[in-house]
Amino acid sequence: MPAPARYLGISADQLTSLARGRDHPGIASLLRRAWLSRNLTFFAALSTAPQVSSTGNGQSPLDTLIRAQRVDRAAVDSVLTHPRFGAWAAYCATAAPGRGQFADPIGFAASFAVAAALRAGIEFALPIPVVGGVGVVPGLGTVSGADGAYLPVQGRHGRLELDGGQTWNPVRTWRSGDSTFEFDDLPPTPSAWPDQAVAPRWMPIADTEYGWWKGCFDTARQLLDDTVPELARPLTHGMRAVVPRSHENTGFVTSTLVDAFGAAAMITPVDGIGLATGLLHEFQHSKLGIVLELVPMIACDTEVSLPSPWRTGPRPPSAVLHGVYAHLAVGRFTRGLASSTGSAELAERADTAHRQTVNACAALLDSGTLTEIGHTFVTVLRRTVDDDARAVAAMGKE
């Protein structure tokens, strides 16, 4: 693959490893740096807004973030690379004034500043917006006891100092190795998620349903580790949050927002295989979304539609490329699982995924819409799909 010398430090070897579904060791840190840079660019566009740069008590979200960064830069970077921060910053920097369901979307800068202050252990006092009757501290939890549009909160040494009418509700988490996944059922913060809705009164998902999710996650983690460890490792270190969605209020099974790297919105999974497949599928979308901002692979996207094996109607080339990249991983996982379990149903699913992905690669390669590096990337993807199928078939003959 020709080296894209102009493209922000990503190498030919790293691109090839992505196309082969065996991520180069340096990819994770590169994507994280790119994601942080992207979020800071959007945040810079907001930094002079009064909601960010000033408050009435001598503190401001911007001041709080700066003080926290001086104490613990890693803690602040954890907030600045959180899926909710990216979704919020992009939304506020690009949305038309007054758009959406939040009266003051930029005001949520205080919520992220509080999250950074708690992680860094500094003293703070800020009013945070109230959603569904609670104040949201992204990535950490909610504060109940609000009776207005804003909730004053303060803290020091990594702890909130709550008054008698306030209660802290921490976000629930799952562990995988040395990584933590958030079960992010907190109320929404401003973003471009198309299905988010603000309920008059937020209620966390019931313990019984959460227990089902947790059991499916434990199974999914083991299945991924055993079947596709080369894909499981990047997912474990890059995925931050699973965002549960209601069956009644959404039209998808799983979904990714390009501005929320590392988060996957999902309806309740049927089983561990379903959750493993969804996590793998959506994390591939997250990775490719960042890569496409570093490396232009589509020369013409808006004026061209291609047949998509996964949709009834035509799709832009970028969407078809995303489908190829996600289904390459899903197909490898499904075929490996079919081989280890002897499941005819899974084998049929894997064969279907193989045909669909090959057809989508052909449509892209014949479309004339790819850049030179994009054409090479898809060619490697096409070869990888066949290599995966041959490898499993050869194992079955041993």
C-alpha positions in Angstrom: 0.0 0.0 0.0 1.6 3.4 -1.0 2.6 5.5 2.0 0.2 8.4 2.5 3.0 10.8 3.6 0.6 13.8 3.8 -1.9 12.1 6.1 -1.1 13.1 9.7 1.3 10.3 10.5 -0.6 7.2 9.6 1.7 4.8 7.8 1.2 2.3 4.9 1.8 -0.6 7.3 -0.9 0.7 9.7 -3.4 1.1 6.9 -2.7 -2.4 5.6 -3.1 -3.8 9.1 -6.5 -2.2 9.4 -7.6 -3.6 6.1 -6.5 -7.0 7.2 -8.3 -6.9 10.5 -5.1 -7.2 12.5 -4.5 -3.8 13.8 -0.9 -2.5 14.0 0.3 -2.0 17.6 0.5 1.8 17.1 -3.1 2.2 15.7 -4.8 2.5 19.1 -2.7 5.5 20.3 -2.9 7.1 16.8 -6.7 6.9 16.8 -6.8 8.3 20.3 -4.6 11.2 19.5 -6.6 12.0 16.3 -9.9 11.8 18.3 -8.5 14.1 21.0 -7.3 16.6 18.4 -10.7 16.5 16.6 -12.6 17.2 19.9 -10.3 20.0 20.9 -10.8 21.6 17.5 -14.5 21.6 18.0 -14.1 22.8 21.6 -11.9 25.7 20.5 -14.9 27.0 18.5 -16.9 27.1 21.7 -14.3 28.4 24.1 -15.2 32.0 23.9 -18.9 31.4 24.5 -20.0 32.9 27.9 -21.3 29.4 29.0 -17.8 28.1 28.7 -15.5 31.0 29.6 -17.3 32.7 32.5 -19.7 32.2 35.4 -20.9 34.4 38.2 -18.8 32.8 41.0 -15.3 33.4 39.6 -15.0 29.9 38.2 -15.9 28.7 34.7 -15.9 25.4 32.9 -12.9 26.5 30.9 -11.0 27.6 34.0 -11.9 24.3 35.8 -10.7 22.2 32.8 -7.4 24.2 32.7 -6.8 23.8 36.5 -7.6 20.1 36.3 -5.3 19.6 33.3 -2.4 21.1 35.3 -3.0 18.6 38.1 -3.8 15.4 36.0 -3.6 15.7 32.3 -4.5 12.0 31.8 -7.7 12.5 33.8 -8.7 15.5 31.6 -7.8 13.7 28.4 -10.1 10.8 29.6 -13.0 13.4 29.6 -12.0 15.1 26.4 -12.0 11.7 24.6 -15.2 10.5 26.1 -17.9 9.7 23.5 -20.3 12.1 25.0 -17.7 15.0 24.9 -17.0 14.4 21.2 -20.7 14.2 20.4 -21.5 17.4 22.4 -18.6 19.5 21.1 -19.3 18.6 17.5 -23.1 19.2 17.9 -22.6 22.6 19.6 -19.9 23.8 17.1 -22.0 22.9 14.0 -25.7 23.1 15.0 -27.8 26.0 14.1 -28.7 28.2 17.1 -31.9 27.1 18.9 -31.9 23.7 17.1 -32.8 20.6 19.1 -34.4 19.9 22.4 -31.9 21.5 24.7 -32.4 25.2 25.5 -28.7 25.8 26.3 -26.6 23.0 24.8 -23.3 24.9 25.2 -24.1 25.1 28.9 -23.2 21.4 29.2 -19.6 22.5 29.2 -20.0 22.7 33.0 -21.0 19.0 33.1 -17.8 17.9 31.4 -15.7 20.3 33.6 -17.2 18.7 36.7 -16.3 15.3 35.3 -12.7 16.4 34.8 -12.5 18.1 38.2 -13.7 14.9 39.9 -11.2 12.7 38.0 -8.3 15.1 38.8 -9.4 15.6 42.4 -9.4 19.5 42.3 -11.8 21.8 44.1 -14.7 23.2 42.0 -18.2 24.8 42.2 -20.3 24.9 39.1 -23.9 24.8 38.1 -24.7 21.9 35.7 -27.8 21.6 33.5 -30.6 19.4 34.6 -31.9 16.6 32.3 -34.8 14.4 33.3 -34.7 15.8 36.8 -31.0 15.1 37.4 -27.7 16.7 36.8 -25.5 14.5 34.5 -21.8 14.1 35.0 -20.8 12.3 31.8 -18.9 9.1 32.3 -19.4 9.1 36.1 -23.1 9.4 37.1 -26.0 11.7 38.0 -26.9 13.9 40.9 -30.6 13.9 41.9 -32.4 16.5 43.9 -32.7 19.2 41.3 -35.6 21.6 41.3 -34.7 23.9 38.5 -32.9 24.1 35.1 -29.5 24.1 36.7 -28.1 22.2 39.7 -25.2 23.8 41.7 -22.6 21.2 42.5 -19.3 21.4 44.3 -16.5 19.1 45.4 -12.9 18.5 46.2 -10.4 15.6 46.4 -12.4 13.6 43.8 -15.7 13.7 45.7 -18.9 15.6 45.4 -20.0 17.5 48.4 -23.8 16.9 48.4 -26.4 18.7 50.4 -29.1 16.9 52.3 -31.5 16.8 49.3 -29.0 15.4 46.8 -28.1 11.8 45.9 -25.2 10.5 43.8 -26.0 7.7 41.3 -22.8 6.3 39.8 -22.8 4.9 36.2 -22.6 1.1 36.2 -19.6 -0.4 34.6 -18.2 -3.7 33.3 -14.6 -4.8 33.5 -12.7 -6.5 30.6 -9.1 -7.1 31.5 -7.6 -3.7 32.4 -10.4 -1.8 30.6 -13.8 -0.5 31.7 -17.0 -0.4 29.7 -19.7 2.1 30.8 -23.3 0.9 30.8 -24.4 4.4 29.8 -28.1 4.6 30.6 -27.7 8.2 31.8 -30.0 10.9 30.4 -28.9 12.3 27.1 -26.6 15.3 26.7 -26.6 17.3 23.5 -25.5 15.3 20.4 -26.6 14.3 17.0 -27.9 10.9 18.1 -31.2 10.8 16.1 -33.2 8.8 18.6 -32.3 10.4 21.9 -35.2 11.7 23.9 -35.4 13.6 27.2 -37.9 12.0 29.5 -39.6 14.2 32.1 -38.1 12.0 34.8 -35.1 9.9 34.3 -35.0 6.4 35.7 -32.1 4.0 35.4 -32.6 0.7 33.7 -33.9 -1.9 36.2 -31.4 -4.2 37.9 -33.0 -7.3 36.4 -32.5 -5.9 32.8 -29.0 -4.7 33.7 -28.2 -8.2 35.0 -29.2 -9.6 31.6 -26.9 -7.1 29.8 -24.1 -8.0 32.2 -24.5 -11.7 31.6 -24.5 -11.2 27.8 -21.4 -9.0 28.1 -19.5 -11.6 30.1 -20.3 -14.2 27.4 -19.6 -11.8 24.6 -16.2 -10.9 26.0 -15.2 -14.6 26.3 -16.4 -15.4 22.8 -14.5 -12.5 21.2 -11.3 -13.3 23.1 -11.5 -17.0 22.1 -12.6 -16.6 18.5 -11.0 -13.3 17.2 -8.4 -12.2 19.7 -6.8 -9.9 17.1 -10.1 -8.0 16.9 -11.0 -8.3 20.5 -7.9 -6.6 21.8 -8.4 -3.3 20.0 -12.1 -3.3 20.9 -11.3 -3.9 24.6 -9.0 -0.9 24.6 -11.0 1.4 22.4 -14.6 0.9 23.3 -15.8 3.1 26.1 -19.5 2.8 26.4 -22.5 0.7 25.6 -25.6 2.9 25.3 -28.8 0.9 25.8 -31.8 1.8 23.7 -35.5 1.0 24.0 -37.0 -1.5 21.5 -40.0 0.8 21.2 -38.2 4.0 20.5 -35.6 3.1 17.9 -35.5 1.5 14.5 -32.1 -0.1 14.7 -30.5 -3.0 16.5 -27.1 -1.3 16.9 -25.8 2.1 15.9 -22.7 4.3 16.0 -22.4 8.1 15.9 -19.2 9.3 14.1 -18.8 12.1 16.7 -19.0 9.6 19.6 -16.0 7.4 19.0 -16.0 4.3 21.2 -19.7 4.2 22.0 -22.3 1.8 20.6 -26.0 2.3 21.0 -27.9 -1.1 21.2 -31.2 -2.5 22.0 -31.3 -5.3 24.6 -29.3 -8.3 23.0 -30.9 -11.7 22.6 -27.7 -13.4 23.8 -24.0 -13.1 24.2 -23.4 -13.8 20.5 -25.7 -10.9 19.5 -23.9 -8.5 21.9 -20.5 -9.7 20.7 -21.5 -9.2 17.1 -23.0 -5.7 17.8 -19.9 -4.5 19.7 -17.6 -5.8 17.0 -19.7 -4.2 14.2 -20.0 -0.8 15.8 -16.3 -0.5 16.9 -15.3 -1.2 13.3 -17.4 1.8 12.3 -15.9 3.9 15.1 -12.3 3.1 13.9 -13.0 3.7 10.2 -14.8 7.0 11.0 -11.5 8.4 12.4 -9.3 6.9 9.7 -11.4 8.4 7.0 -10.8 11.9 8.6 -7.1 11.2 8.4 -6.9 9.6 5.0 -9.3 10.6 2.2 -10.4 7.3 0.6 -13.5 8.6 -1.2 -13.1 11.0 -4.1 -16.8 11.4 -4.8 -19.4 10.6 -2.2 -22.5 12.9 -2.3 -23.3 12.6 -6.0 -22.9 8.8 -6.4 -25.0 6.0 -5.0 -24.0 2.3 -5.0 -25.9 -0.9 -4.4 -25.6 -2.0 -0.8 -26.0 -5.7 0.1 -27.2 -4.6 3.5 -29.8 -2.1 2.5 -32.8 -2.1 0.2 -31.8 1.2 -1.5 -28.5 2.5 -2.9 -26.0 4.1 -0.5 -23.1 6.6 -0.8 -19.7 5.0 -1.3 -18.6 6.0 2.2 -21.5 4.0 3.7 -20.7 1.0 1.5 -17.1 1.2 2.7 -18.2 1.3 6.3 -20.4 -1.8 5.6 -17.5 -3.7 4.1 -15.2 -2.9 7.1 -17.8 -3.8 9.7 -18.9 -7.0 8.0 -15.4 -8.2 7.4 -14.9 -8.4 11.2 -18.4 -9.8 11.8 -17.9 -12.4 9.1 -14.6 -13.5 10.6 -16.1 -13.8 14.0 -19.2 -15.7 12.8 -17.2 -18.1 10.7 -14.8 -18.8 13.5 -17.6 -19.4 15.9 -19.3 -21.7 13.4 -16.1 -23.7 13.0 -15.7 -24.1 16.8 -19.3 -25.0 17.6 -20.3 -26.9 14.4 -23.4 -24.6 14.0 -24.9 -24.9 10.5 -26.9 -21.7 11.2 -23.7 -19.7 12.0 -21.9 -21.2 9.0 -24.8 -20.0 6.7 -24.6 -16.5 8.3 -20.8 -16.5 7.6 -21.3 -17.5 4.0 -23.9 -14.8 3.5 -21.6 -12.2 5.1 -18.8 -13.4 2.8 -20.9 -13.0 -0.4 -22.2 -9.6 0.7 -18.8 -8.2 1.5 -17.3 -9.5 -1.7 -20.1 -7.9 -3.7 -19.7 -4.6 -1.9 -16.0 -4.6 -2.5 -16.6 -5.1 -6.2 -19.1 -2.3 -6.3 -16.6 0.1 -4.7 -13.7 -1.0 -6.9 -15.7 -0.6 -10.1 -17.3 2.7 -9.0 -14.5 5.1 -9.9 -15.3 6.9 -6.6 -12.2 5.8 -4.6 -8.9 7.7 -4.3 -5.7 5.8 -5.0 -5.2 5.0 -1.4 -8.9 4.1 -1.1 -8.7 1.7 -4.0 -5.7 0.0 -2.5 -7.4 -0.2 0.9 -10.5 -1.9 -0.5 -8.3 -4.2 -2.6 -6.7 -5.4 0.6 -10.1 -5.7 2.3 -11.3 -7.9 -0.6 -8.3 -10.1 -0.4 -8.7 -10.4 3.4 -12.3 -11.6 3.1 -11.3 -14.5 0.9 -8.2 -15.2 3.0 -10.4 -15.5 6.1 -12.8 -18.0 4.4 -9.9 -20.1 3.1 -8.2 -20.1 6.5 -11.3 -21.5 8.3 -11.9 -24.0 5.5 -8.4 -25.3 5.8 -8.7 -25.7 9.6 -11.8 -27.8 9.0 -9.9 -30.2 6.8 -7.2 -30.8 9.4 
